[in-house]
Amino acid sequence: MGFLHELPSHPDVDLVGISEPDAALRQKYAARFHLPDSLFYPSEAAMLAKTHPQAILVYTAIAEHRAAIEQAAPLHIAAMVEKPLATTVEDALAIQRLSQKYNVPVLTNYETTWYASNTAANNMLETGQIGELRKLVFHDGHRGPKEIGVSPDFFKWLTDPKLNGAGALFDFGCYGVDLTTWMMHGELPLTVTAVTLHIKPQIYPKVDDDSTIILTYPHAQAIIQGSWNWPFDRKDMEVYGVKGYIDTLYVDGAPGVKLRVRLPGEHTEHVEDAPPLAPPQNNSLNYLGAVLGGTLTPQHDLTSLDTNVTVVRILDAARRSAQTGRTIHLRDEVEGKK
């Protein structure tokens, strides 16, 4: 759990409880992070009743996010879940209704939100340095969950189509969908087309391990490649405007720092460092603290609920496209239901 590694650098954050029904997992994390037994509870309800936290961080299977928020929201407790928000549009909309009814924030955390290179690329786009956006290309993933040695408990739900929504399509497709939705200012794509592969069925018999999603907009296209078959870890994107382009570079040990850029009038590309992100936009806990403190309103950004309901709509359409071999006309579909 990355949160437990980061916690010592956030003295303003108090960990008041951990809910985990699996006794073996409770013992495992207590030993690994030297945590007292008094922090652990066998159920979320017991933890919330005893600790009364300001917010919960949800690290369950994606399909269990809704249930966690259904317990927290009526108590006016905010939630930050790990990406993506939900496995179905039904759950995403139910979560949105809970957030609105009880006036509590529900946030979605992506590692790539805190990459300075992504913010720098979007700022260059927004200020017109590469002209109007025409194409986005995303590469996200790694060699595979088993290949990189994820824990057995994580592997179990990550490769379950009900608990995770899909395989690499949801696990890594969500990054590019989130960034695209943000850079397109929340606009729904006209169409969603997806292709998935089972390259390693002996390891991942139930879910896809390679995916490509194509999103079309009136004047732009996004190509999102989420895979458990890359030779190296990847979380990078290419941003093409009518006058120039920006690539974000993934460097082992220092992701989200460097950009490769070619602007109008330049004869070749050059590499530059992205300006560091300033608090509270530099990590998830600082962001959450600002939301709870009322100094930041999560709206139309990478973490906000409105963005991530749209992300789930797109992922759901991609899953249906891959299953049926058809292009989904998502904007017509959604607007027809209004």
C-alpha positions as CSV (number, residue, x, y, z in Angstrom):
1,M,0.0,0.0,0.0
2,G,1.7,3.2,-1.2
3,F,-0.3,5.2,1.3
4,L,1.4,3.5,4.3
5,H,4.8,4.2,2.7
6,E,3.9,7.9,2.2
7,L,2.3,8.5,5.6
8,P,5.5,9.3,7.5
9,S,6.0,12.4,5.2
10,H,2.6,13.7,6.1
11,P,2.6,14.6,9.8
12,D,-0.8,16.4,9.3
13,V,-2.5,13.1,8.5
14,D,-3.6,10.8,11.2
15,L,-4.3,7.1,10.5
16,V,-7.1,6.2,12.8
17,G,-8.2,2.9,11.5
18,I,-7.9,0.1,8.9
19,S,-10.8,-2.0,7.9
20,E,-9.9,-5.5,6.6
21,P,-12.0,-8.6,7.0
22,D,-9.2,-11.0,6.2
23,A,-7.4,-11.7,9.5
24,A,-4.2,-13.0,7.7
25,L,-4.0,-9.7,5.7
26,R,-4.4,-7.7,8.9
27,Q,-1.5,-9.5,10.5
28,K,0.6,-9.2,7.3
29,Y,0.2,-5.4,7.2
30,A,0.5,-4.9,10.9
31,A,3.9,-6.7,10.8
32,R,5.2,-5.1,7.6
33,F,4.5,-1.5,8.7
34,H,4.8,-2.0,12.5
35,L,1.2,-1.0,13.2
36,P,-0.6,-1.7,16.4
37,D,-3.5,-4.2,16.4
38,S,-5.8,-1.5,17.8
39,L,-5.7,0.2,14.4
40,F,-7.4,-2.8,12.7
41,Y,-11.1,-3.5,12.4
42,P,-12.9,-6.5,10.8
43,S,-15.5,-4.3,9.1
44,E,-15.8,-0.8,7.7
45,A,-19.0,-0.3,9.8
46,A,-17.1,-1.1,13.0
47,M,-14.2,1.2,12.1
48,L,-16.4,4.2,11.2
49,A,-18.5,3.8,14.3
50,K,-15.4,3.8,16.5
51,T,-13.1,6.3,14.8
52,H,-15.4,8.9,13.1
53,P,-12.8,9.8,10.4
54,Q,-12.9,12.8,8.1
55,A,-12.2,10.6,5.1
56,I,-11.7,7.0,4.0
57,L,-9.2,5.8,1.5
58,V,-10.6,2.8,-0.4
59,Y,-8.2,0.0,-1.6
60,T,-10.7,-2.7,-2.2
61,A,-11.6,-4.4,-5.4
62,I,-13.0,-1.8,-7.8
63,A,-16.5,-3.4,-7.7
64,E,-16.6,-2.9,-3.9
65,H,-16.1,0.9,-4.1
66,R,-19.9,1.6,-4.1
67,A,-20.5,-0.5,-1.0
68,A,-17.7,1.4,0.9
69,I,-19.1,4.8,0.0
70,E,-22.7,3.7,0.8
71,Q,-21.5,3.3,4.4
72,A,-19.4,6.4,4.6
73,A,-21.4,9.0,2.8
74,P,-24.5,9.0,5.1
75,L,-22.1,9.8,7.9
76,H,-20.7,12.7,5.9
77,I,-17.4,11.1,5.5
78,A,-15.5,11.8,2.3
79,A,-13.9,9.1,0.2
80,M,-10.9,8.7,-2.1
81,V,-10.9,5.5,-4.1
82,E,-8.1,4.0,-6.2
83,K,-8.7,4.2,-10.0
84,P,-11.0,3.7,-11.6
85,L,-14.1,4.9,-9.8
86,A,-16.3,1.9,-10.6
87,T,-16.7,-1.1,-12.8
88,T,-20.2,-0.2,-14.1
89,V,-22.1,3.0,-15.1
90,E,-24.8,1.9,-12.6
91,D,-22.3,2.0,-9.7
92,A,-20.7,5.2,-10.9
93,L,-24.1,7.0,-11.0
94,A,-25.1,5.6,-7.6
95,I,-21.9,6.9,-6.1
96,Q,-22.5,10.3,-7.7
97,R,-26.0,10.4,-6.2
98,L,-24.6,9.6,-2.8
99,S,-22.1,12.4,-3.1
100,Q,-24.7,14.9,-4.0
101,K,-27.3,13.7,-1.4
102,Y,-24.9,13.9,1.5
103,N,-22.7,16.7,0.1
104,V,-19.5,14.7,0.6
105,P,-16.5,14.6,-1.9
106,V,-15.8,11.3,-3.7
107,L,-12.4,11.5,-5.3
108,T,-10.5,9.0,-7.6
109,N,-6.7,8.7,-7.3
110,Y,-4.5,8.0,-10.2
111,E,-0.7,7.9,-10.0
112,T,-0.5,10.0,-13.2
113,T,-2.4,12.9,-11.7
114,W,0.7,13.8,-9.7
115,Y,3.0,13.6,-12.7
116,A,4.3,17.2,-13.3
117,S,4.9,16.3,-17.0
118,N,1.1,15.7,-17.6
119,T,0.2,19.1,-16.0
120,A,3.0,20.8,-18.0
121,A,1.8,19.2,-21.3
122,N,-1.8,20.3,-20.6
123,N,-0.6,23.8,-19.7
124,M,1.3,24.1,-23.0
125,L,-1.8,22.9,-24.9
126,E,-4.1,25.3,-23.0
127,T,-1.8,28.3,-23.7
128,G,-1.8,27.6,-27.4
129,Q,1.8,26.6,-27.8
130,I,1.1,23.6,-30.0
131,G,-2.2,24.9,-31.4
132,E,-5.6,23.1,-31.3
133,L,-5.5,19.5,-30.1
134,R,-5.7,16.9,-32.8
135,K,-4.4,13.6,-31.4
136,L,-3.6,12.0,-28.0
137,V,-1.7,8.7,-27.8
138,F,-1.2,6.9,-24.4
139,H,1.0,3.9,-23.5
140,D,0.2,2.5,-20.0
141,G,1.1,-0.7,-18.3
142,H,3.9,-3.2,-17.5
143,R,4.9,-6.8,-18.1
144,G,1.9,-8.1,-16.3
145,P,0.7,-8.5,-12.7
146,K,2.2,-12.0,-12.2
147,E,5.3,-11.0,-14.0
148,I,6.0,-8.1,-11.7
149,G,5.1,-10.0,-8.6
150,V,1.9,-8.5,-7.2
151,S,0.6,-10.0,-4.0
152,P,-1.7,-13.0,-4.3
153,D,-4.7,-11.1,-2.7
154,F,-4.3,-8.3,-5.2
155,F,-3.8,-10.7,-8.1
156,K,-7.0,-12.5,-7.2
157,W,-9.4,-9.6,-7.7
158,L,-7.3,-7.8,-10.4
159,T,-7.8,-10.7,-12.7
160,D,-11.5,-11.2,-11.9
161,P,-13.8,-9.6,-14.6
162,K,-16.5,-8.9,-12.0
163,L,-14.3,-7.4,-9.3
164,N,-12.0,-5.4,-11.6
165,G,-14.3,-4.8,-14.6
166,A,-11.9,-6.3,-17.1
167,G,-8.2,-6.9,-17.3
168,A,-5.7,-4.5,-18.8
169,L,-8.6,-2.6,-20.4
170,F,-9.7,-1.2,-17.1
171,D,-6.4,-1.5,-15.1
172,F,-4.4,0.6,-17.5
173,G,-6.9,1.9,-20.0
174,C,-8.4,4.1,-17.3
175,Y,-5.3,6.3,-17.2
176,G,-5.5,7.5,-20.7
177,V,-9.3,7.8,-20.5
178,D,-9.0,10.0,-17.4
179,L,-6.3,12.3,-19.0
180,T,-8.3,12.5,-22.2
181,T,-11.5,13.5,-20.5
182,W,-9.6,16.2,-18.5
183,M,-7.8,17.6,-21.6
184,M,-11.1,17.5,-23.6
185,H,-12.8,19.5,-20.7
186,G,-15.2,16.7,-19.9
187,E,-16.5,16.3,-23.4
188,L,-18.0,12.9,-24.2
189,P,-16.5,11.2,-27.2
190,L,-18.6,10.7,-30.2
191,T,-17.5,7.1,-30.6
192,V,-15.7,4.5,-28.6
193,T,-14.0,1.5,-30.3
194,A,-11.9,-1.1,-28.5
195,V,-10.0,-4.2,-29.3
196,T,-8.7,-6.6,-26.6
197,L,-6.3,-9.6,-26.8
198,H,-5.6,-12.7,-24.6
199,I,-1.9,-13.0,-25.4
200,K,-1.2,-15.0,-22.2
201,P,-4.4,-17.0,-21.5
202,Q,-2.4,-19.5,-19.4
203,I,-1.8,-16.7,-16.9
204,Y,-4.9,-14.6,-17.4
205,P,-7.7,-17.0,-18.5
206,K,-10.6,-14.8,-17.4
207,V,-9.6,-11.3,-18.6
208,D,-7.8,-9.5,-21.4
209,D,-4.1,-8.7,-21.1
210,D,-3.8,-6.2,-23.9
211,S,-6.2,-3.4,-25.1
212,T,-6.5,-0.5,-27.5
213,I,-9.3,2.1,-27.1
214,I,-9.9,4.7,-29.8
215,L,-12.0,7.7,-28.9
216,T,-13.2,10.2,-31.6
217,Y,-14.3,13.8,-31.1
218,P,-15.4,16.3,-33.7
219,H,-11.8,17.5,-34.3
220,A,-9.6,15.1,-32.3
221,Q,-8.8,11.5,-31.6
222,A,-7.4,9.6,-28.6
223,I,-5.6,6.2,-28.9
224,I,-5.3,4.5,-25.5
225,Q,-3.1,1.5,-25.2
226,G,-3.3,-0.3,-21.9
227,S,-1.4,-3.6,-21.6
228,W,0.1,-6.2,-19.4
229,N,2.6,-7.0,-22.2
230,W,5.0,-4.0,-22.4
231,P,8.7,-4.9,-22.0
232,F,9.1,-2.1,-19.4
233,D,6.8,-0.1,-17.1
234,R,5.1,2.7,-19.1
235,K,2.9,5.7,-18.2
236,D,3.5,8.2,-21.0
237,M,1.5,10.1,-23.6
238,E,1.9,12.0,-26.9
239,V,0.0,15.2,-27.4
240,Y,-0.3,16.5,-31.0
241,G,-1.6,19.9,-31.9
242,V,-1.8,21.6,-35.3
243,K,1.5,23.4,-34.7
244,G,3.6,21.2,-32.5
245,Y,3.8,18.2,-30.2
246,I,4.7,17.2,-26.6
247,D,5.6,13.7,-25.4
248,T,5.8,12.9,-21.7
249,L,8.7,10.6,-20.9
250,Y,8.5,7.7,-18.4
251,V,11.9,7.4,-16.7
252,D,12.4,4.6,-14.2
253,G,12.8,6.0,-10.8
254,A,11.7,9.5,-11.9
255,P,8.4,9.2,-13.8
256,G,6.5,12.3,-14.7
257,V,9.4,14.7,-14.9
258,K,10.6,15.0,-18.5
259,L,9.0,16.2,-21.7
260,R,10.1,15.9,-25.3
261,V,8.8,18.9,-27.2
262,R,8.8,20.4,-30.7
263,L,7.2,23.8,-31.1
264,P,6.5,26.0,-34.2
265,G,9.7,27.3,-35.8
266,E,11.9,24.6,-34.2
267,H,13.8,22.3,-36.5
268,T,14.1,19.4,-34.1
269,E,12.6,18.2,-30.8
270,H,14.2,18.9,-27.4
271,V,13.9,17.4,-23.9
272,E,13.1,19.6,-20.9
273,D,12.1,19.2,-17.3
274,A,8.5,19.9,-16.3
275,P,8.1,22.5,-13.5
276,P,7.5,20.8,-10.1
277,L,3.9,20.7,-9.0
278,A,3.1,22.9,-6.0
279,P,1.0,21.8,-3.0
280,P,-1.8,20.8,-2.8
281,Q,-1.7,19.5,-6.4
282,N,1.5,17.5,-5.9
283,N,0.2,14.4,-4.2
284,S,-3.0,12.7,-3.2
285,L,-2.9,13.4,0.5
286,N,-2.2,17.1,0.1
287,Y,-5.0,17.3,-2.4
288,L,-7.4,15.5,-0.1
289,G,-6.5,17.7,2.8
290,A,-7.2,20.8,0.7
291,V,-10.6,19.5,-0.3
292,L,-11.5,18.6,3.3
293,G,-10.2,22.1,4.4
294,G,-12.4,23.8,1.9
295,T,-9.5,25.5,0.0
296,L,-10.0,23.3,-3.1
297,T,-13.1,22.4,-4.9
298,P,-12.7,19.2,-7.0
299,Q,-14.4,19.9,-10.3
300,H,-13.4,19.1,-13.9
301,D,-10.0,17.9,-12.9
302,L,-8.3,14.5,-13.0
303,T,-9.5,13.5,-9.5
304,S,-13.1,14.9,-9.5
305,L,-16.3,12.9,-9.5
306,D,-17.7,14.5,-12.7
307,T,-14.6,13.6,-14.6
308,N,-14.6,10.1,-13.3
309,V,-18.2,9.3,-14.0
310,T,-17.4,10.1,-17.6
311,V,-14.3,7.9,-17.4
312,V,-16.5,4.9,-16.3
313,R,-19.0,5.6,-19.1
314,I,-16.1,5.4,-21.6
315,L,-14.6,2.3,-20.1
316,D,-18.0,0.6,-20.1
317,A,-18.4,1.5,-23.8
318,A,-14.9,0.2,-24.5
319,R,-15.7,-3.1,-22.8
320,R,-19.0,-3.5,-24.8
321,S,-17.1,-2.6,-28.0
322,A,-14.5,-5.2,-27.4
323,Q,-17.1,-7.8,-26.6
324,T,-19.3,-7.1,-29.6
325,G,-16.8,-6.0,-32.2
326,R,-18.8,-2.8,-32.8
327,T,-18.2,0.9,-32.4
328,I,-20.2,2.4,-29.6
329,H,-21.8,5.8,-30.4
330,L,-21.5,7.0,-26.8
331,R,-22.5,10.6,-27.1
332,D,-25.7,9.8,-28.9
333,E,-26.3,7.0,-26.4
334,V,-25.9,9.2,-23.3
335,E,-27.7,12.3,-24.7
336,G,-30.6,10.1,-25.8
337,K,-31.2,9.0,-22.2
338,K,-31.3,12.6,-20.9
